[in-house]
Every structure is written in C-alpha cells, then in structure tokens.
Amino acid sequence: MCNRHYNQLIASNYFHRHLLNLNSQRHNPKRQVGKQLCEVGIQTSESIIQDLENYVILLQEQLNKKISEIEDLQKHLD
C-alpha cells in the first residue's frame, strides 16, 4: 500500500469516528441535558455564594452601626 492510500485510509477512519461521535451526541440527549444542568448548577452555586457574601457585608454594616450607637450611649452616660 502506498503512502497516499494509507493516508486516505487513516483520514477516512478519523472522519468515520468523528461522525460516530456526532451521532452518539445527537442520540444521547441525557448527556447534553446533564452537561447543561451541571453548568446551571455551577452558576447557581456561584450566585448563592455571591448572595451570601453580600448578606455578610450588610450584616457587618448593621453591626458597625449598632456598635456606634452603643458607644454614643456610653459617652452620654459618662
């Protein structure tokens, strides 16, 4: 077998594998849905973390206000 025919055979084998891979992805919607759900889950986790961080910042601000109020009251008592 000459190099040209050998290379054509290899190329057609790769192309065949590629087509099989595409076909299996089309006929396996669970894989695609699972992948999409995983991506949504990651986005949801990041969103929850961001919300919690924002809530912690809000609580810190409220705590600092209360501390200031207590310090002001202590000054009035002294």
Secondary structure, 3 states (H helix, E strand, C coil): CCHHHHHHHHHHHHHHHHHHHHHHHHCCHHHHHHHHHHHHHHHHHHHHHHHHHHHHHHHHHHHHHHHHHHHHHHHHHC
